[in-house]
Amino acid sequence: MNAFAPRRVAILAGQSAEAQKARAALVTRYGSAAEEEAEVVVALGGDGFMLETLHRFLRRGLPVYGMNRGSVGFLMNDYREDDLPARLAAAQTAIVHPLRMVALRDNAPSVEALAINEVSLLRESRQAAKIRILVDGKARLPELICDGILVSTPAGSTAYNLSAHGPIVPLSANLLPLTPISAFRPRRWRGALLPSDATVVFDILEAEKRPVAAVADYTEVRDVTRVEVREARDVSLTLMFDPDHGLSERIIAEQFTV
């Protein structure tokens, strides 16, 4: 059991009617602290709102306890109006490190952004992308012809990464999935699992003819020429889950879902 029993709780909600209704009920019953005074945040919505909330409080390091008022809700707990203080006091925590993306462009400043789910590279036009992949300074794949490629965090491995047929990775594995999106050449390459301290560099080949955009969660950079990705160990995100319903358990259970 977690001894952390927050006294000041900020209750936030997504824009859906269901999320707003849930917030009104919880605020009436428990009140809601101002965001700048909060010790913990309760986020009501789906996984998208959870990511938005984590980004919102990224620099403050506040723990976030989500309750599902969306669709999938992989990062959320079940919604119940009763016993919120007790649930927060008993919640277990999961620490997640985001990815740091540095996107380079010709004749333009570089762009740095953090990704809690994944950093993805996507072709911008009808032309397939051509990408060279380097890991820790060594060229591992001289040319990948594809619609795109992504690097995922373990927490994000059940999101876009899984849809692209990438592997699900437990939090404790210290691995980052590297997953191609509709690879054309080499046809049989299905990606790789990289150590969490690896630095991945994507060089865009024939960038003018085959433009590529890089996306770190909500930050999109178009017409990139090189993208560097590494785990941001200096940034920690704290997610709170009900006992026996933690993120590690969900990641394991997802692998047995048919």
Backbone torsions as a table, in degrees:
resi	resn	phi	psi	omega
1	MET	NA	141.2	179.4
2	ASN	-85.8	126.5	-178.4
3	ALA	-76.0	-8.6	-177.7
4	PHE	-70.6	112.3	179.5
5	ALA	-121.5	90.6	-173.4
6	PRO	-65.4	142.5	177.2
7	ARG	-96.7	-29.6	-177.2
8	ARG	-113.9	109.5	-174.5
9	VAL	-117.9	124.6	173.4
10	ALA	-96.3	126.4	-178.9
11	ILE	-106.4	117.5	-178.4
12	LEU	-119.3	157.2	-177.5
13	ALA	-143.6	151.2	172.1
14	GLY	-69.9	-177.8	-172.7
15	GLN	-84.9	-9.9	-177.5
16	SER	-67.1	153.5	179.9
17	ALA	-61.4	-37.3	-179.1
18	GLU	-65.0	-43.1	179.2
19	ALA	-66.8	-42.1	-179.8
20	GLN	-65.9	-37.8	177.9
21	LYS	-64.6	-41.8	179.2
22	ALA	-63.9	-41.6	179.1
23	ARG	-62.1	-44.2	-179.7
24	ALA	-58.7	-40.8	180.0
25	ALA	-66.4	-42.5	-178.5
26	LEU	-70.8	-39.7	179.3
27	VAL	-65.2	-39.5	177.4
28	THR	-60.3	-37.9	-174.7
29	ARG	-84.8	-38.8	-172.5
30	TYR	-118.7	-12.3	-172.9
31	GLY	77.8	174.0	179.3
32	SER	-147.9	127.3	179.1
33	ALA	-75.2	157.2	172.3
34	ALA	-65.1	146.2	-176.1
35	GLU	-56.3	-41.0	-176.2
36	GLU	-71.3	-13.8	179.3
37	GLU	-106.0	-3.3	-171.7
38	ALA	-70.8	147.0	171.8
39	GLU	-100.9	-21.7	178.3
40	VAL	-151.9	153.2	-179.5
41	VAL	-117.7	133.0	171.1
42	VAL	-103.8	121.8	-177.3
43	ALA	-110.0	124.2	-178.9
44	LEU	-110.5	118.7	-178.6
45	GLY	159.3	-149.2	177.6
46	GLY	-108.0	-169.6	-178.8
47	ASP	-61.5	-34.8	178.4
48	GLY	-61.6	-43.5	178.6
49	PHE	-69.3	-32.9	176.3
50	MET	-62.2	-44.9	177.3
51	LEU	-62.0	-41.6	178.4
52	GLU	-60.6	-41.6	-179.5
53	THR	-68.0	-42.0	178.3
54	LEU	-61.5	-41.9	176.8
55	HIS	-64.6	-37.8	-177.0
56	ARG	-62.1	-37.1	-176.6
57	PHE	-109.8	22.4	-174.2
58	LEU	-55.3	-46.9	-174.1
59	ARG	-79.4	-19.3	180.0
60	ARG	-87.8	-20.2	177.6
61	GLY	70.0	23.8	179.8
62	LEU	-70.6	138.0	173.9
63	PRO	-68.3	144.5	-177.8
64	VAL	-123.2	127.8	177.8
65	TYR	-112.7	112.4	-178.0
66	GLY	-96.4	145.8	170.8
67	MET	-127.3	134.2	-169.3
68	ASN	-76.3	113.7	168.5
69	ARG	-126.7	30.5	177.9
70	GLY	-122.8	-139.0	-177.0
71	SER	-103.0	-78.7	-175.1
72	VAL	-72.3	-56.6	176.4
73	GLY	69.2	37.0	-178.0
74	PHE	-62.9	-35.1	-178.1
75	LEU	-92.2	8.3	-172.5
76	MET	-113.4	158.6	168.8
77	ASN	-90.1	165.1	175.0
78	ASP	-65.0	146.1	178.7
79	TYR	-84.0	127.1	169.5
80	ARG	-145.4	140.4	-179.3
81	GLU	-79.9	-28.6	-174.5
82	ASP	-78.7	151.5	166.4
83	ASP	59.8	34.4	-179.6
84	LEU	-60.2	-46.8	179.0
85	PRO	-58.7	-39.1	179.7
86	ALA	-68.5	-37.7	178.9
87	ARG	-66.2	-40.1	178.5
88	LEU	-66.0	-40.3	-179.6
89	ALA	-65.9	-33.5	-176.8
90	ALA	-90.8	-6.7	-172.5
91	ALA	-65.2	145.7	173.2
92	GLN	-95.9	153.4	-176.4
93	THR	-111.5	150.3	173.6
94	ALA	-127.7	129.3	179.7
95	ILE	-98.0	128.1	-178.3
96	VAL	-124.6	134.2	174.1
97	HIS	-104.2	128.9	178.5
98	PRO	-76.8	174.4	172.2
99	LEU	-95.7	144.4	174.4
100	ARG	-105.5	120.6	178.2
101	MET	-104.7	133.8	169.5
102	VAL	-120.4	113.1	-176.9
103	ALA	-105.1	127.4	-179.2
104	LEU	-106.8	145.3	178.4
105	ARG	-135.9	157.4	175.0
106	ASP	-71.6	133.2	173.3
107	ASN	55.4	35.6	178.5
108	ALA	-153.2	152.9	179.5
109	PRO	-63.4	150.2	174.0
110	SER	-70.1	158.1	-179.5
111	VAL	-124.0	128.1	177.1
112	GLU	-110.8	137.8	180.0
113	ALA	-152.4	157.7	177.9
114	LEU	-106.8	143.4	-179.9
115	ALA	-127.1	122.9	177.1
116	ILE	-83.0	-34.2	178.8
117	ASN	-92.5	-65.8	-176.1
118	GLU	-161.7	161.1	166.1
119	VAL	-107.7	123.9	-178.5
120	SER	-123.2	143.7	173.0
121	LEU	-110.8	132.5	-173.5
122	LEU	-136.0	137.7	177.2
123	ARG	-65.4	145.8	-177.5
124	GLU	-98.7	-14.8	-172.8
125	SER	-133.1	-172.4	179.1
126	ARG	-67.8	-20.4	179.7
127	GLN	-76.3	134.3	173.8
128	ALA	-63.5	150.5	177.6
129	ALA	-79.0	149.8	171.0
130	LYS	-120.2	121.8	-171.0
131	ILE	-134.8	132.2	172.0
132	ARG	-96.1	136.5	-176.5
133	ILE	-114.7	124.3	175.7
134	LEU	-117.5	138.3	176.6
135	VAL	-123.3	119.5	-177.7
136	ASP	52.1	42.5	174.7
137	GLY	83.8	-3.6	-179.4
138	LYS	-107.7	129.6	178.8
139	ALA	-70.1	114.2	-178.6
140	ARG	-97.3	-28.5	177.9
141	LEU	-141.4	105.0	-174.5
142	PRO	-61.4	-32.7	-178.9
143	GLU	-155.7	119.1	173.1
144	LEU	-113.3	122.0	175.7
145	ILE	-100.6	122.4	-168.2
146	CYS	-164.0	173.3	167.7
147	ASP	-78.6	-25.4	179.6
148	GLY	171.5	-172.8	178.9
149	ILE	-157.4	154.4	-179.7
150	LEU	-141.0	153.4	168.5
151	VAL	-116.2	129.9	-174.7
152	SER	-116.5	150.6	166.0
153	THR	-78.5	162.0	173.4
154	PRO	-57.5	-40.9	179.3
155	ALA	-63.2	-32.8	-179.9
156	GLY	-90.2	0.9	-175.3
157	SER	-68.4	-16.8	177.8
158	THR	-93.1	3.3	-177.9
159	ALA	-99.8	-120.8	-177.7
160	TYR	-57.5	-38.2	179.1
161	ASN	-55.6	-45.2	179.9
162	LEU	-67.5	-38.4	178.0
163	SER	-63.4	-29.0	178.0
164	ALA	-89.0	13.8	178.0
165	HIS	69.7	28.6	173.3
166	GLY	-84.8	164.7	-177.3
167	PRO	-78.1	149.5	171.5
168	ILE	-83.7	133.7	-173.7
169	VAL	-121.2	124.2	174.6
170	PRO	-63.3	152.1	-178.1
171	LEU	-59.7	-36.5	-174.7
172	SER	-80.5	-1.6	-174.0
173	ALA	-77.4	-18.4	-177.9
174	ASN	55.0	45.1	-179.4
175	LEU	-129.5	151.6	175.6
176	LEU	-121.2	119.8	175.7
177	PRO	-71.2	134.4	173.0
178	LEU	-114.8	111.9	-167.3
179	THR	-128.3	124.2	176.5
180	PRO	-75.4	154.8	176.6
181	ILE	-114.4	111.5	-179.4
182	SER	51.6	60.8	179.4
183	ALA	-68.3	132.8	177.3
184	PHE	-101.0	-44.7	174.3
185	ARG	-142.1	133.4	-8.9
186	PRO	-72.0	135.3	-172.3
187	ARG	-60.5	-38.2	-171.4
188	ARG	-90.1	1.6	179.1
189	TRP	-79.8	124.3	-175.0
190	ARG	-112.4	7.9	178.5
191	GLY	109.3	-168.1	-175.7
192	ALA	-153.8	160.7	170.8
193	LEU	-109.0	122.7	-174.9
194	LEU	-111.2	148.6	173.4
195	PRO	-62.1	148.8	-172.8
196	SER	-65.9	-17.4	178.6
197	ASP	-94.2	9.7	-179.2
198	ALA	-74.2	149.9	171.2
199	THR	-109.1	122.9	-177.9
200	VAL	-108.8	132.3	177.9
201	VAL	-122.6	131.4	175.9
202	PHE	-112.1	117.4	173.2
203	ASP	-97.0	126.3	-179.5
204	ILE	-87.0	118.9	179.9
205	LEU	-91.0	141.8	-178.7
206	GLU	52.8	49.3	-171.3
207	ALA	-60.7	-34.8	-180.0
208	GLU	-70.8	-39.6	-179.9
209	LYS	-77.8	-33.3	-174.8
210	ARG	-126.4	73.1	-175.1
211	PRO	-66.3	146.9	-176.0
212	VAL	-132.7	140.5	174.0
213	ALA	-107.6	146.3	175.4
214	ALA	-112.9	136.7	-176.3
215	VAL	-130.7	123.3	173.0
216	ALA	-111.6	99.2	-173.3
217	ASP	51.4	-97.4	-175.6
218	TYR	-101.6	-5.5	-176.4
219	THR	-98.4	118.3	179.2
220	GLU	-112.4	133.3	177.3
221	VAL	-124.6	119.8	-177.1
222	ARG	-93.7	157.4	175.1
223	ASP	57.8	48.0	179.3
224	VAL	-79.2	154.6	175.6
225	THR	-112.9	-27.2	177.9
226	ARG	-153.1	140.8	178.7
227	VAL	-132.3	127.5	177.2
228	GLU	-109.3	135.5	-177.8
229	VAL	-134.1	132.1	173.3
230	ARG	-150.8	159.7	177.8
231	GLU	-71.3	135.7	-179.8
232	ALA	-90.6	84.4	-177.6
233	ARG	-68.0	-16.6	179.6
234	ASP	-83.4	-2.4	179.8
235	VAL	-121.0	126.0	179.9
236	SER	-123.5	133.5	176.4
237	LEU	-112.5	137.2	-178.3
238	THR	-114.1	116.4	175.5
239	LEU	-106.0	143.0	-177.5
240	MET	-113.0	135.6	-177.7
241	PHE	-135.8	149.9	173.6
242	ASP	-61.9	147.7	178.6
243	PRO	-54.1	144.4	-179.5
244	ASP	62.9	15.8	179.7
245	HIS	-137.8	27.8	-173.8
246	GLY	-74.5	173.4	-175.4
247	LEU	-66.4	-39.7	178.9
248	SER	-61.1	-42.6	179.0
249	GLU	-64.2	-38.8	-179.5
250	ARG	-66.5	-39.1	179.5
251	ILE	-64.6	-41.0	177.3
252	ILE	-66.0	-46.9	-177.7
253	ALA	-62.1	-34.9	-178.9
254	GLU	-60.9	-28.5	-178.9
255	GLN	-73.9	-12.7	179.2
256	PHE	-110.3	10.6	178.2
257	THR	-82.9	129.7	-179.5
258	VAL	-118.9	NA	NA
